[in-house]
Amino acid sequence: PIYMLRESATQRAEIDAQLADIDATLAQNSDAQTLLDEMKQQQQALQQAVNTHQSALQRIKSIQDERQRIQQRIDELSNTIAPIRELQQQIAASEQAQVHQTTLNQQRTLQQQELTATETQRNLVRARGVEMQDKKKLLTINEPCPTCQTMMDEAHFSMDVAEFEAEITQLRQQYTTLNTTCKTLSNALAGIDTELAECTQLVAQIGKLRGKLGVIEAAQTELQTQESRLATLTSEYDTLEAAGHQTQLTDTQQQLTALNTRFQAALTHQGQYQA
C-alpha cells in the first residue's frame, strides 16, 4: 500500500540523518584523538623541562655547598701559609749562618795558630827575662864574669849590669807587647766562638725549618688548586643563576598543571563519547 511506502521512505530519511550525525561525530572523535596525542607530547616535553630545571636547581644547591666547603679550606690554607715569608727569611738567615760558620771556623783556626805562636814567643821572652835576671844576680865584683869568665872589676861590673838591665828592659817591653797581642787574640777568639755558637744554633734549625717550609709549600699548591676549583664553580654557578631556572621551573610547572587539566578534560570527553 502507498502509506507503507511513504512510512518506509520517512524511516529511510531518518536513518540517513542519523548516519550523517554518526559520520560527523566519528570525524570529530578522530580530531580529538589527534589532539590528545599532541597534548601527550607536550606533557612529555614540559615534564622533561621540569626535570631539567630541577636538576639545575639541585646543581646550584650542590655548588653552594661545595663552594662553602672550599672557602673554609681556603681560609685554613691561607692561615697555614701566612708565615711563609718569615719562615723563608729564617731559612735564609740559617743558610747564611751555615756559610759564615765555615768562614768563622777558618778564621778561628788561623787565630788559634797565631795565638799559640804568640804565646810561645811571649813565654820564650819571659824565660829569657828570668834568665837575665838570674845572671844579673850572679854579677859580683872580684868574681869571674858569668859571660866571659874574666875577673870582674867595678868598671866591668857596671858595664855588665847596664847591659843586663838594657836587655831586661827590652825583654819586658817585648813581653808587654806580646802579652797585649795575646789578650787581643784571645778576645778575638772568644768573639769568634760566640759567633760560632750563634751560627751553630741557627744551622741546627735548618732541617726543622725546611720541613715546615715543605708543609707550607704543599699547602700553597693545594691553595692554588682550591682557588682554581672555586673559580670554576663560581663561573658555573653564575651561568646557572643567570639562566633563571627557578622562575622557569615555576612557569613550566604552571603550564604542565594547566595542560594536565586540559588533558584530563579531553580524556573525560572522549570517555563520554565512547560511552
PETA-V374877 format. One record per residue. N is the residue number from 0. RES is the residue in one letter. PSI is psi in degrees with one decimal (999 if undefined). D_CENTER is the distance of its C-alpha to the mean C-alpha in Angstrom with 1 decimal. Layout:
# PETA-V374877
N/RES/PSI/D_CENTER, N/RES/PSI/D_CENTER
This chain:
# PETA-V374877
0/P/160.0/116.4, 1/I/-39.4/115.0, 2/Y/-29.0/113.2, 3/M/-37.8/111.2, 4/L/-41.6/110.1, 5/R/-40.5/109.1, 6/E/-39.3/107.0, 7/S/-40.1/105.3, 8/A/-39.4/104.5, 9/T/-44.1/102.9, 10/Q/-38.9/100.8, 11/R/-39.5/99.7, 12/A/-40.8/98.5, 13/E/-42.0/96.6, 14/I/-42.9/95.0, 15/D/-39.9/94.0, 16/A/-42.0/92.4, 17/Q/-41.5/90.4, 18/L/-37.9/89.3, 19/A/-42.8/88.1, 20/D/-41.1/86.1, 21/I/-43.0/84.6, 22/D/-43.2/83.6, 23/A/-42.2/82.0, 24/T/-41.4/80.1, 25/L/-42.0/78.9, 26/A/-42.8/77.6, 27/Q/-39.2/75.8, 28/N/-36.4/74.3, 29/S/-41.4/73.1, 30/D/-37.9/71.3, 31/A/-38.8/69.8, 32/Q/-40.2/68.3, 33/T/-41.2/66.7, 34/L/-40.5/65.2, 35/L/-42.2/63.9, 36/D/-42.8/62.3, 37/E/-40.4/60.6, 38/M/-36.7/59.4, 39/K/-42.0/57.9, 40/Q/-40.6/56.0, 41/Q/-40.1/54.8, 42/Q/-45.6/53.8, 43/Q/-43.0/51.7, 44/A/-43.1/50.0, 45/L/-40.4/49.3, 46/Q/-38.4/48.1, 47/Q/-41.0/45.7, 48/A/-42.1/44.5, 49/V/-46.4/44.1, 50/N/-41.3/42.0, 51/T/-46.8/39.8, 52/H/-40.1/39.2, 53/Q/-40.5/38.6, 54/S/-41.4/36.0, 55/A/-42.2/34.3, 56/L/-37.8/34.3, 57/Q/-39.4/32.9, 58/R/-39.2/30.1, 59/I/-44.3/29.5, 60/K/-42.1/29.3, 61/S/-42.3/27.0, 62/I/-41.6/24.6, 63/Q/-45.7/24.7, 64/D/-44.5/23.9, 65/E/-38.3/21.0, 66/R/-38.5/19.6, 67/Q/-43.4/19.9, 68/R/-43.4/18.0, 69/I/-40.9/15.2, 70/Q/-38.9/15.1, 71/Q/-42.3/15.0, 72/R/-39.1/12.0, 73/I/-41.3/10.2, 74/D/-42.4/11.5, 75/E/-45.6/10.3, 76/L/-36.9/6.6, 77/S/-40.3/7.3, 78/N/-35.1/9.1, 79/T/-41.4/6.7, 80/I/-1.8/4.5, 81/A/-42.5/8.1, 82/P/16.9/9.5, 83/I/-40.3/7.6, 84/R/-44.8/10.8, 85/E/-40.4/13.1, 86/L/-41.1/11.8, 87/Q/-39.2/12.2, 88/Q/-39.4/15.6, 89/Q/-41.4/16.5, 90/I/-41.7/15.9, 91/A/-41.6/17.9, 92/A/-39.2/20.6, 93/S/-39.6/20.9, 94/E/-39.3/21.3, 95/Q/-39.8/23.8, 96/A/-35.4/25.5, 97/Q/-42.4/25.8, 98/V/-44.5/27.6, 99/H/-31.8/29.6, 100/Q/-41.8/30.5, 101/T/-43.8/32.2, 102/T/-42.7/34.1, 103/L/-38.3/35.1, 104/N/-39.1/36.4, 105/Q/-44.5/38.5, 106/Q/-40.0/39.8, 107/R/-40.5/40.6, 108/T/-45.7/42.6, 109/L/-42.4/44.6, 110/Q/-42.3/45.1, 111/Q/-41.1/46.3, 112/Q/-44.5/48.7, 113/E/-40.2/50.1, 114/L/-44.3/50.5, 115/T/-44.2/52.2, 116/A/-41.4/54.5, 117/T/-41.1/55.3, 118/E/-39.3/56.0, 119/T/-46.1/58.3, 120/Q/-41.4/60.1, 121/R/-42.3/60.4, 122/N/-37.1/61.8, 123/L/-41.8/64.3, 124/V/-41.7/65.4, 125/R/-43.1/65.8, 126/A/-39.7/67.8, 127/R/-38.4/69.9, 128/G/-40.5/70.5, 129/V/-41.6/71.6, 130/E/-44.2/73.9, 131/M/-37.0/75.4, 132/Q/-43.6/76.0, 133/D/-42.2/77.7, 134/K/-37.5/79.9, 135/K/-36.7/80.8, 136/K/-23.9/82.0, 137/L/-12.0/84.3, 138/L/123.3/86.1, 139/T/136.9/89.6, 140/I/143.3/92.8, 141/N/21.1/95.5, 142/E/156.0/92.9, 143/P/142.6/91.5, 144/C/130.6/88.5, 145/P/-12.9/85.4, 146/T/-52.3/84.3, 147/C/-4.9/87.5, 148/Q/12.7/89.8, 149/T/156.0/92.6, 150/M/136.4/94.4, 151/M/119.2/92.7, 152/D/-173.9/94.8, 153/E/-40.2/93.6, 154/A/-45.4/92.5, 155/H/-41.1/90.6, 156/F/-48.1/89.1, 157/S/-41.3/87.9, 158/M/-43.8/86.5, 159/D/-41.3/84.5, 160/V/-44.1/83.2, 161/A/-41.4/82.1, 162/E/-44.7/80.4, 163/F/-45.2/78.6, 164/E/-37.9/77.5, 165/A/-44.7/76.2, 166/E/-39.5/74.2, 167/I/-41.0/73.0, 168/T/-43.7/71.9, 169/Q/-40.9/70.1, 170/L/-39.1/68.4, 171/R/-41.9/67.4, 172/Q/-45.1/65.8, 173/Q/-42.9/64.0, 174/Y/-43.4/62.9, 175/T/-46.1/61.6, 176/T/-46.9/59.7, 177/L/-38.0/58.2, 178/N/-39.6/57.4, 179/T/-42.4/55.6, 180/T/-39.6/53.6, 181/C/-42.1/52.8, 182/K/-41.7/51.5, 183/T/-45.2/49.4, 184/L/-38.2/48.0, 185/S/-42.5/47.4, 186/N/-41.2/45.5, 187/A/-39.3/43.4, 188/L/-39.4/42.8, 189/A/-38.3/41.7, 190/G/-40.2/39.3, 191/I/-42.0/37.8, 192/D/-38.7/37.5, 193/T/-45.7/35.8, 194/E/-39.5/33.2, 195/L/-38.8/32.9, 196/A/-41.4/32.2, 197/E/-43.6/29.4, 198/C/-41.5/27.9, 199/T/-39.5/28.3, 200/Q/-42.4/26.4, 201/L/-42.5/23.5, 202/V/-35.5/23.7, 203/A/-19.5/23.8, 204/Q/-9.3/20.3, 205/I/-47.4/18.7, 206/G/-45.5/18.2, 207/K/-42.2/16.7, 208/L/-40.4/14.3, 209/R/-33.9/13.2, 210/G/-43.3/12.8, 211/K/-40.2/10.4, 212/L/-37.3/8.5, 213/G/-40.7/8.6, 214/V/-43.3/7.3, 215/I/-41.0/4.1, 216/E/-37.7/4.2, 217/A/-41.2/5.5, 218/A/-36.2/3.6, 219/Q/-41.6/2.2, 220/T/-44.5/5.8, 221/E/-37.6/7.0, 222/L/-42.2/6.4, 223/Q/-41.4/8.5, 224/T/-44.8/10.8, 225/Q/-40.3/11.4, 226/E/-38.9/12.1, 227/S/-42.9/14.4, 228/R/-41.0/16.1, 229/L/-41.0/16.6, 230/A/-41.1/18.2, 231/T/-45.2/20.4, 232/L/-39.0/21.5, 233/T/-40.3/22.3, 234/S/-44.6/24.3, 235/E/-41.9/26.2, 236/Y/-45.4/26.8, 237/D/-39.9/28.2, 238/T/-44.8/30.4, 239/L/-40.4/31.7, 240/E/-40.6/32.3, 241/A/-26.8/34.2, 242/A/-15.3/36.4, 243/G/47.2/37.9, 244/H/-33.7/38.1, 245/Q/-44.4/39.2, 246/T/-43.9/42.1, 247/Q/-35.2/43.0, 248/L/-44.8/43.0, 249/T/-47.0/45.3, 250/D/-44.8/47.6, 251/T/-40.5/47.7, 252/Q/-38.7/48.4, 253/Q/-43.7/51.3, 254/Q/-41.9/52.6, 255/L/-39.6/52.5, 256/T/-45.5/54.2, 257/A/-41.6/57.0, 258/L/-40.1/57.4, 259/N/-38.5/57.6, 260/T/-45.8/60.4, 261/R/-40.6/62.2, 262/F/-43.3/61.8, 263/Q/-38.1/63.3, 264/A/-39.9/66.1, 265/A/-39.9/66.8, 266/L/-40.6/66.9, 267/T/-43.7/69.2, 268/H/-42.7/71.5, 269/Q/-39.2/71.5, 270/G/-41.1/72.3, 271/Q/-39.3/75.2, 272/Y/-44.7/76.5, 273/Q/-34.9/76.3, 274/A/999/78.1
